[in-house]
Amino acid sequence: MTGQVSATGLGDWPGTDPLEAARAIRGELGSPHLPFLAELPDRGVGSDPVGRTASLLVDLHADVQPHGWRVVDRPGRDAVHAASALATDLNVLADVVGAEDVHAEGLQVRILGPLSLMAGLYLHNGERVLADVGARRDIAQSLAAGVGPFLERVRSAVPGAKLTVQLAEPEAARVLAGLLPTASGYRTLRSVPRSEAHTAWSALAEALRVAGADEVIVSAEAWEAPIAGILEAGANGVALPFEGLTVPQWEQLAGAVEAGARVWLGAMPLDASPKTRTGYVAERILRPWRQLGLPLSALEAVRLTPAGSLASLSPERATAALTRLVKLTDAVNQLALG
């Protein structure tokens, strides 16, 4: 008996209508798949990843300046927009869930992880928060304090659902390597020590579990993805693009799966051309699994996601992409059964 691959998304969705988004996502991703709370960046300021996550901070505030989101003393108009958009999304989700005859078992919500939030927030002097060790500590602690009230609101919207929190860390590798530019652009910021990243991830993962999260998954880019550091900090798994993973990374993932971790793979191409037919993609997904000698029963650790941002599509095409994603999981499971 093999395990079953399932599907989820990475959070973003096109358009500006949260009701349309919630209905489409939950309509396509019923159990055993994992529906998600849609992010709608097309709505503008406050619905972007930095603004959305900054709205969760406790005793810290952010507002948009010419160079981006800046830490400020009191919340301004942009912070109000961010908080209002998130509240609307949760209220709409509650209405959609309340009208369902059968509810999905789980729900996924995404926020920026601490390193990427620090990379996207700026200080009064125009430099990134990353440049100041004290500011980094304040942001990490404030975010850890803010996820409890956030998850309480999520639980109210979807009573009884198992909650998965995705911490998006698209900048993690560059932060750890010291590759992000300063405000002037003439040099790069010093790298954040890995021990500090471990502390921030660990504290946030613990705060999420205390707040009721069943799983914490950290998503990152494939290049230099800090897989070991993420898992050592207490995450339940990692989310990575399927394309671009190296042999050493696959070996790390194999060890992680054997140790009980989850792996999300961004494997479903957004286009529907003959070159990306479902059976071909499914075989490509299983190939490294077999080469590494992993048992097919361990496929239950895998969730498949789109390979790119659904926000780049129209709502209709995004919905169709989720349909293909579910078909892809079916194809992988059928191939695994032999």
N, C-alpha and C positions, 0 to 999 in steps of 0.2 A: 504494500500500500504506500503510495507516494504522498508527500505533502502537496498542498495546493498553492500555486502562485496566485496572488491577488493584485488588485489595481488601486491606485490612488492618484491624486494630482499634486502639484507642488504649490498650489495656493492661488496663483494669479488667474484672472478671468477677464475677457474683453467686455467693453460696454460700460454702462453706468447704472444699470438696473439690478439691484441686489435680489429682487424677487425672481426675475427671470433667471439669474445666475443660480440661486439656491434650488429652484425647481429643476433646472437642467442637470446640475451636478448630482442631486439626490435621486433624480430619475434614472441616471446612468449608473451610478455607483451604489447600488444596494448591496447588502451583505451577500457574500463575504468580503466585498470590496469596501474601501474606506472613503466615504465622502468627506469633503473639506469645506471650511468656511471660506467663501470667495473673497479675494482681494480685487478691487476694481480700480486700478491705477488711472484709468481713463477719466475718472472723476476729478483728477488734478491734485493740487496740494492737500496733504492730509491723508490721502489714500495711497500714497507712495509708501514703500517699506519703512523708510526711516521715520517719516512722520507718524505712521501707524504705531510703530513700536515705541517711539518716544512718548506717545500719549499714555503709555502704561507706567512711565517713571513716577516714583514717589519723591516728593519734595524737590524735584528738578523739573524744568520746563524747557521747551525748545520752540523757536519760531523761525520762519524762513527769512533769510537775508540774501543779498545778491549772490553769495558764494555757496549757499545751501542752508541746511538747518543748523541754527546756532543755539547754544545753551543760554538761556536768559533767566532773569530773576522772577518773572511772573508770566503766566500764560497769555499769549496774544491771540489774534484772530485765527492764525493758522493752526495753533494748538487746539482751539475750540472746534475748528473744522475737522481735525483729525479725530478728536474724541466723539464728535457728533456722528461722523461717518461710521465709526466702529459700533456705536450704540445702535444706529439704524440697521447695520448688517446683522447684529445679534437679535434685534427685535423681529426683523423679517424672517430670520432663520427659525425663531421660535414659532412664528405663525405658520410657516411651511411644515415644520415638524408636527405641530399640533393638528394639522389637517390630514396627515398621513394615516392610512389604515395600518400599514406595517412600517416600523422604524428600522433604519440601519442600526446595526449593533454599536458602531463607533462613529467618532467624528475626529477629524484632524484640523488643528488650527496652526497657523504659521506666524512666527515673529522673528525678527532679526536676532541672531546670536550676539553676545556682548562684543566680540571683536569687530564685527561688521557694523554694529551700531556705533562704536567708538570711531570707526573709520568714516562714518557718514555724518557725524555731529562735529560742530566747530565751536571753538572758544571765542570769547569776546575779542581777542586779538586777531581773529581770522584764521588761526591755525587749527588743525584737527585736534580733537580730544586726545587722540593717540599720542600727541607730543608731550602730554603732562601726566605724570604717573599718578598724581593725586586725583586729577579729573577722571582718569581711567578707573581708579578704585571707586570713586563716587558713582559713576555710571553703572558699573557692575553691581554694586550694592543696591542702587536704586531700582534697577531692573529686576533683581532677585526679589526685592520687596514688593514690586508691582504685579508680579505674575499671579499672586494669590487672589487678589480681588478680581483680576481678569478672568481666571478660570472659574471663579465662583459665578460670574455672569454667564460664562459659557455653559456651565452645568445647569443653570436656570433655564437656558434656551433649549437644551436637549437633555431633559431629565433621564438619568439612568444610562446614558451613553458612555462607553469607554472612550476616554480622551487620549489622543495622541498629539503631542506638541512637536512640531518641526521647528528647530532652531536653524534659520538660514544663515550660513556663514560663507557667502561668496567671496569675501575679502580675507578669509582666515590665512590662507597660504601667503598672500602678499604682506599681511600684517606681521606674520611670524618671520618672514624673510627680510623685512625692512625695505620693501619695494614701493611703498606708496609715497607720492611726492609731497613735499611741503607746500605751503600756500604759495610760495614764490615760484615753485616749479624747478628751482635750480639744484635742489638736492632731494634726498629721500629721508623720510623719518626713520629713526632708529627702530630696530625690530623690538617687538614686545617679547619679553622672556617667555619661554614655553611654560615655566613654572607659574607665571602669572596667568597665562591662558588657561592652564589646568585649574587653577583656583577659581577663576571666573566661571568656567563651564561647570565645574563640580558644584559650586554654590547655587547656580541657576538650576541645574538638574535636580538638586535636592529640594529647592524651593518649589519646583513644579510638582515633584512627587508628593510633598507635604500638602500641596494644594489640590491633589486629586488626579494628577496625570498618570495614566497607566503606562505610557511609553514616551520616551524623549528621543527623538531622532535628529541628528545634526546633518544638514545638507551642505555640501561643499563642491567646488569645482574639482575636476579630475587632477589638474596640474598640482603636484606636490600636496595633495590632500593629506592633512594630518590625521590619518585614520587611527593610528595607535593612540595618539594623544586624546582624541575625542572619546574613544572607548574607555581609556584609562580614567577619564574624568567622570565616568558614570553614565554616559549615554547608552541607551538600549540598542542603538544601531546608527548606521550612516546612510545617507542618500547621495549617490554619485551619478554623473552621466555615464552611460554604458560605453559610448565611444571615447577613446582616449585613455582608458584604463591600461596601465602597464602590467606586465607579468608579475613584478613584485607586488603591485597593488592587488592583483587578483589573489596572490598567495596570502596577503594580509586579510583579505575578505574571507578567504576559505578558513583561515584560522579563527576569524571572528565568528563565522557561522557555527563552526564546531564548538565554540565556547558559548553559544546561545544567543548571539547578537542577530539583529535584523539587518537586512540589506535592501535598500531601495535602489532600483536601477532605472535611470532615464533612458529607456530603450525604444520607445515607440515614436518613430519619425512623424513629424507633423503633416508631411505631404502624403498623399494617397496614390503615388505613382506605382506602376507595375514593379519597379525596382525595389519597392518597399512592401511587397506583398507579405501578408501575415505569416505564412508558413516559413518563408525565407528568414524573416526577422526572428521567429520563434526558434528556429534551428541555430541561428547565431547566438542567441541567448544561452541555449543549453550547451553549446560546444565547450566554453571554458569550464562550465560546471563539471562536465564529464572528464575533461582533461585533468582537472585538479583532483579527481577521484572522490568528489563529494557525493554522498548518498542522495538519491532522488527524494527520499523522505524529508531531507533538509530544505527542499524547495519551499516549504511553508514559511521559511524565514524571509522569502523574497516578496517584495511588492514592486510592480512595474509602474512607471510614471511616464508621462510624455517626455520626449527628448529636448523640448524647447518650451518657450513661454507661450502658453495659450492666449495670453493677452495680445499677442501679435496677430491673432486671427479675428474673424468675425464671430459673434456669439453662435451662429449656426454652425460654422466650421469647428468651433471649439467643442460644441456638443457632439458633432460627428467624430471628432478626435477621441473623445472619451468612449464612444461606441466602438471605435477600432481598438482602443486600448483594452477594453474588456474582451473583445474577440481575440486579441493577442494573448491574453492570459489563458483563455480557453485553449488556444493552439499549443501553448507551452505545456499545459497540463496534459493534453491529449498525446503529445509527443513523449512526455515523460512516462505516461502509462504504457507506451510502446505499441 
